[in-house]
């Protein structure tokens, strides 16, 4: 959703290799962005004065001259993202049912970078996870000792059989790190099932206001989807700080910067959960379509064709 990538833009999309082969097996509707043709928007309320409405998929975005940029050519990118997340959800559900899902190991106690009053942590973690997150090493040790003593007491020297209750699969947590209009986040919330929350983050305060405005307008247009739309959380912060302070809290991290994403990758890898999905778009025209092939090779392992 960033400026500077017109119809001839070269974009690179990177997916976890586990899910990439499944792209060929997705339905034709996904490949063509079929959701865009199935939503009736004829009864939408009129936009506020001075705004036009951009409609894409199940979402709408209010657009005004010199306002936050809407990038129409990226619609294929957003459709592909939705298709891949749906496939990831299927794999994630299978792994949870089979007991093969990877467990997260976060820094806890004094090493935890998440503040106790963090505005996002309540939506991203369960109550038990939050309690464990902020315990000190001594408190964790005391709990383990108490559990071991309880097992020794109940088994009375016999081999212990501990019944583990499997927790239900939580809704998907998604971070759109550079959201601009919030259109991508609104599409995720409305077009995907079993979503826990979508954090629509942007460093620009005007973009955060636009996301809030678009969220309210989508609720007015689709009251039957209000519960889904309410899961979009507008957030105004540097995406690198969001990643640093929310270690392994997002199932899906989507980064679409204006330019090279190289400065964001370290934090993105830290904030995505074990077995999660990282989606990265590179719209680095000065390098991808420039005259200096060495820079393109160093950054992307490829040369410009001209």
C-alpha positions as CSV (number, residue, x, y, z in Angstrom):
1,X,0.0,0.0,0.0
2,X,2.9,2.3,-0.6
3,X,3.6,4.9,-3.3
4,X,6.2,4.6,-6.0
5,X,5.2,1.2,-7.5
6,X,3.1,1.8,-10.6
7,X,1.8,-0.7,-13.1
8,X,5.4,-1.7,-14.2
9,X,6.6,-2.2,-10.7
10,X,8.8,-5.3,-10.0
11,X,7.7,-6.9,-6.7
12,X,9.2,-9.9,-5.0
13,X,7.1,-12.0,-2.6
14,X,8.8,-14.5,-0.2
15,X,7.0,-17.3,1.5
16,X,8.0,-20.1,3.8
17,X,9.1,-22.9,1.6
18,X,6.7,-25.3,3.3
19,X,3.7,-23.5,1.9
20,X,4.9,-22.2,-1.5
21,X,4.3,-25.4,-3.4
22,X,0.6,-25.3,-2.4
23,X,0.1,-22.1,-4.3
24,X,-0.4,-24.0,-7.6
25,X,-3.2,-26.0,-6.0
26,X,-5.3,-23.0,-4.9
27,X,-8.7,-22.5,-6.5
28,X,-9.3,-20.3,-9.5
29,X,-11.2,-17.8,-7.4
30,X,-8.2,-17.2,-5.3
31,X,-5.9,-16.8,-8.3
32,X,-8.2,-14.3,-9.9
33,X,-9.1,-12.5,-6.7
34,X,-12.6,-14.0,-6.9
35,X,-13.7,-12.4,-3.6
36,X,-13.8,-9.0,-5.3
37,X,-16.7,-10.0,-7.5
38,X,-18.9,-11.5,-4.8
39,X,-19.5,-8.6,-2.4
40,X,-22.5,-6.4,-2.9
41,X,-21.5,-2.8,-2.2
42,X,-24.4,-1.1,-3.9
43,X,-26.0,-0.2,-0.6
44,X,-23.0,1.3,1.0
45,X,-23.6,4.5,2.9
46,X,-22.1,7.6,1.1
47,X,-18.6,8.5,2.1
48,X,-17.8,11.6,4.1
49,X,-17.6,14.9,2.2
50,X,-14.3,15.2,0.2
51,X,-13.6,11.4,0.2
52,X,-13.9,8.8,-2.6
53,X,-14.3,5.1,-1.9
54,X,-11.8,2.5,-3.0
55,X,-13.4,-1.0,-3.1
56,X,-11.3,-4.1,-3.0
57,X,-12.4,-7.6,-2.0
58,X,-14.7,-7.3,1.0
59,X,-13.1,-4.1,2.2
60,X,-13.4,-0.4,1.5
61,X,-11.0,2.5,1.9
62,X,-11.8,6.2,2.0
63,X,-9.4,8.1,-0.3
64,X,-8.8,11.8,-0.5
65,X,-6.4,13.9,-2.6
66,X,-3.0,14.2,-1.0
67,X,-4.0,11.6,1.5
68,X,-2.5,8.2,2.4
69,X,-1.7,6.4,-0.8
70,X,-3.7,3.5,-2.2
71,X,-1.7,1.3,-4.6
72,X,-4.0,-0.3,-7.0
73,X,-1.5,-2.5,-8.9
74,X,-0.7,-4.3,-5.6
75,X,-4.2,-5.9,-5.6
76,X,-2.6,-9.1,-7.0
77,X,-0.1,-9.1,-4.2
78,X,-2.9,-8.8,-1.6
79,X,-4.9,-11.6,-3.3
80,X,-1.9,-13.9,-3.2
81,X,-1.2,-13.0,0.4
82,X,-4.8,-14.1,1.3
83,X,-4.5,-17.3,-0.6
84,X,-1.2,-18.2,1.1
85,X,-2.6,-17.4,4.6
86,X,-5.6,-19.6,4.0
87,X,-3.2,-22.5,3.1
88,X,-1.1,-21.7,6.1
89,X,-4.2,-21.9,8.3
90,X,-4.9,-25.4,7.0
91,X,-1.4,-26.6,7.7
92,X,-1.5,-24.9,11.1
93,X,-4.7,-26.6,12.1
94,X,-3.4,-30.0,11.0
95,X,-0.2,-29.6,13.0
96,X,-2.2,-28.6,16.1
97,X,-4.5,-31.6,15.7
98,X,-1.5,-34.0,15.3
99,X,0.4,-32.5,18.1
100,X,3.3,-31.5,15.9
101,X,3.1,-27.7,16.2
102,X,6.2,-26.1,17.4
103,X,6.3,-24.4,20.8
104,X,7.3,-20.9,21.3
105,X,10.3,-20.1,23.6
106,X,10.2,-16.4,24.6
107,X,12.5,-14.4,26.8
108,X,10.7,-14.1,30.2
109,X,11.0,-12.1,33.4
110,X,13.8,-9.5,33.4
111,X,14.8,-10.4,29.8
112,X,11.3,-9.8,28.4
113,X,11.1,-6.7,26.3
114,X,7.3,-6.5,26.5
115,X,5.9,-3.9,28.9
116,X,3.2,-5.0,31.4
117,X,1.0,-2.2,30.2
118,X,1.5,-2.9,26.5
119,X,-1.6,-2.1,24.5
120,X,-1.3,-5.1,22.2
121,X,-0.3,-8.0,24.5
122,X,-3.8,-8.6,25.7
123,X,-5.0,-9.3,22.2
124,X,-1.9,-11.4,21.2
125,X,-1.6,-13.7,24.2
126,X,-3.8,-15.8,26.5
127,X,-4.0,-15.0,30.3
128,X,-1.7,-18.0,31.1
129,X,0.9,-16.8,28.5
130,X,0.9,-13.3,30.0
131,X,1.4,-14.7,33.5
132,X,4.3,-16.8,32.4
133,X,5.7,-13.9,30.4
134,X,6.2,-11.6,33.3
135,X,7.3,-14.2,36.0
136,X,10.8,-13.9,37.3
137,X,13.2,-16.9,37.0
138,X,12.8,-17.5,40.7
139,X,9.0,-17.7,40.3
140,X,9.3,-20.1,37.4
141,X,11.6,-22.3,39.5
142,X,9.3,-22.3,42.5
143,X,6.3,-23.4,40.2
144,X,8.3,-26.2,38.7
145,X,9.4,-27.4,42.2
146,X,5.8,-27.3,43.4
147,X,4.6,-29.3,40.3
148,X,7.3,-31.9,40.8
149,X,6.5,-32.3,44.5
150,X,2.8,-32.7,43.7
151,X,3.5,-35.4,41.2
152,X,5.8,-37.2,43.7
153,X,3.1,-37.1,46.3
154,X,0.3,-38.4,44.2
155,X,2.2,-41.2,42.6
156,X,3.8,-42.4,45.8
157,X,6.9,-43.7,44.1
158,X,5.1,-45.2,41.1
159,X,5.6,-44.0,37.5
160,X,3.6,-40.9,37.0
161,X,1.0,-40.6,34.3
162,X,0.3,-37.0,33.7
163,X,-2.7,-36.2,31.6
164,X,-2.1,-33.1,29.4
165,X,-5.1,-31.2,28.3
166,X,-4.6,-29.8,24.8
167,X,-5.5,-26.1,24.5
168,X,-7.8,-25.1,21.7
169,X,-6.3,-23.5,18.6
170,X,-6.3,-19.8,19.1
171,X,-7.3,-17.4,16.4
172,X,-4.7,-16.2,14.0
173,X,-2.7,-13.2,15.1
174,X,-1.5,-11.0,12.2
175,X,0.8,-8.0,12.0
176,X,0.7,-5.7,9.0
177,X,3.8,-3.7,9.8
178,X,3.4,-0.8,7.3
179,X,-0.4,-0.6,6.8
180,X,-0.9,2.9,5.2
181,X,-4.7,2.9,4.4
182,X,-5.3,-0.3,6.4
183,X,-7.0,-1.9,3.3
184,X,-4.9,-5.1,3.5
185,X,-5.6,-5.5,7.2
186,X,-9.3,-5.0,6.6
187,X,-9.3,-7.6,3.9
188,X,-7.6,-10.0,6.2
189,X,-10.1,-9.5,8.9
190,X,-13.2,-9.8,6.7
191,X,-12.1,-12.5,4.2
192,X,-10.2,-14.9,6.5
193,X,-11.9,-17.2,9.1
194,X,-10.6,-17.8,12.7
195,X,-8.7,-14.5,13.0
196,X,-7.8,-13.4,16.6
197,X,-6.6,-10.0,15.7
198,X,-4.9,-8.0,12.9
199,X,-2.6,-5.2,14.1
200,X,-2.6,-2.5,11.4
201,X,0.6,-0.6,12.2
202,X,2.1,2.5,10.6
203,X,4.7,5.0,11.7
204,X,2.8,7.9,10.2
205,X,0.1,9.3,12.6
206,X,-2.0,10.3,9.6
207,X,-2.0,6.7,8.4
208,X,-3.1,5.5,11.8
209,X,-6.0,8.0,11.7
210,X,-6.9,6.8,8.2
211,X,-6.9,3.2,9.4
212,X,-9.3,4.1,12.2
213,X,-11.5,6.0,9.8
214,X,-11.6,3.1,7.3
215,X,-12.3,0.6,10.0
216,X,-15.4,2.7,11.1
217,X,-16.6,3.1,7.5
218,X,-16.3,-0.7,6.9
219,X,-18.4,-1.4,10.0
220,X,-21.0,1.0,8.7
221,X,-21.0,-0.7,5.3
222,X,-21.0,-4.3,6.6
223,X,-22.7,-4.5,10.0
224,X,-23.0,-8.2,9.7
225,X,-19.1,-8.4,9.7
226,X,-18.7,-6.0,12.6
227,X,-17.3,-8.6,14.9
228,X,-14.6,-9.5,12.3
229,X,-13.8,-5.9,11.5
230,X,-13.5,-5.1,15.2
231,X,-10.4,-7.4,15.3
232,X,-8.4,-4.8,13.3
233,X,-6.3,-2.8,15.8
234,X,-4.9,0.4,14.4
235,X,-1.4,1.1,15.9
236,X,1.0,4.0,15.5
237,X,4.7,2.9,16.1
238,X,7.9,2.1,14.3
239,X,7.4,-1.5,13.0
240,X,10.9,-2.4,14.3
241,X,9.9,-1.5,17.8
242,X,6.6,-3.5,17.5
243,X,8.7,-6.5,16.5
244,X,11.3,-6.1,19.2
245,X,8.7,-5.8,22.0
246,X,6.4,-8.6,20.9
247,X,8.7,-11.6,20.6
248,X,7.1,-14.6,18.9
249,X,3.5,-13.2,19.3
250,X,2.3,-13.2,15.7
251,X,1.4,-16.2,13.6
252,X,1.6,-14.1,10.4
253,X,3.9,-11.1,9.8
254,X,3.3,-9.1,6.5
255,X,5.8,-6.4,5.5
256,X,5.3,-4.2,2.5
257,X,7.8,-1.3,2.7
258,X,8.5,1.3,0.1
259,X,12.0,0.1,-0.9
260,X,14.2,-2.7,0.5
261,X,12.9,-4.7,3.5
262,X,16.4,-5.6,4.6
263,X,16.4,-3.4,7.7
264,X,13.1,-5.0,8.9
265,X,13.9,-8.7,8.5
266,X,15.8,-9.2,11.8
267,X,12.9,-7.9,13.9
268,X,10.3,-9.7,11.7
269,X,12.0,-13.1,12.3
270,X,12.0,-12.4,16.1
271,X,8.3,-11.5,16.3
272,X,6.8,-14.3,14.1
273,X,6.0,-17.5,16.1
274,X,7.7,-20.8,15.7
275,X,6.2,-22.3,12.6
276,X,4.6,-19.0,11.6
277,X,4.4,-17.3,8.2
278,X,6.5,-14.4,7.1
279,X,5.4,-12.4,4.0
280,X,7.8,-9.8,2.6
281,X,7.4,-7.6,-0.4
282,X,10.4,-5.8,-2.0
283,X,9.6,-2.8,-4.1
284,X,13.1,-1.4,-4.4
285,X,13.0,0.1,-7.9
286,X,16.3,2.0,-7.7
287,X,18.0,-1.3,-7.2
288,X,15.8,-3.8,-9.0
289,X,15.5,-1.6,-12.2
290,X,18.8,0.4,-11.9
291,X,22.0,0.3,-13.8
292,X,24.2,-1.1,-10.9
293,X,23.8,-4.8,-11.2
294,X,26.3,-5.5,-8.4
295,X,23.9,-3.9,-5.8
296,X,21.0,-5.9,-7.1
297,X,23.0,-9.1,-6.8
298,X,24.2,-8.2,-3.3
299,X,20.7,-7.5,-2.0
300,X,18.5,-10.0,-4.0
301,X,20.8,-12.5,-5.7
302,X,19.7,-11.3,-9.2
303,X,20.6,-8.9,-12.0
304,X,18.4,-6.3,-13.7
305,X,17.5,-7.4,-17.3
306,X,18.6,-4.1,-18.8
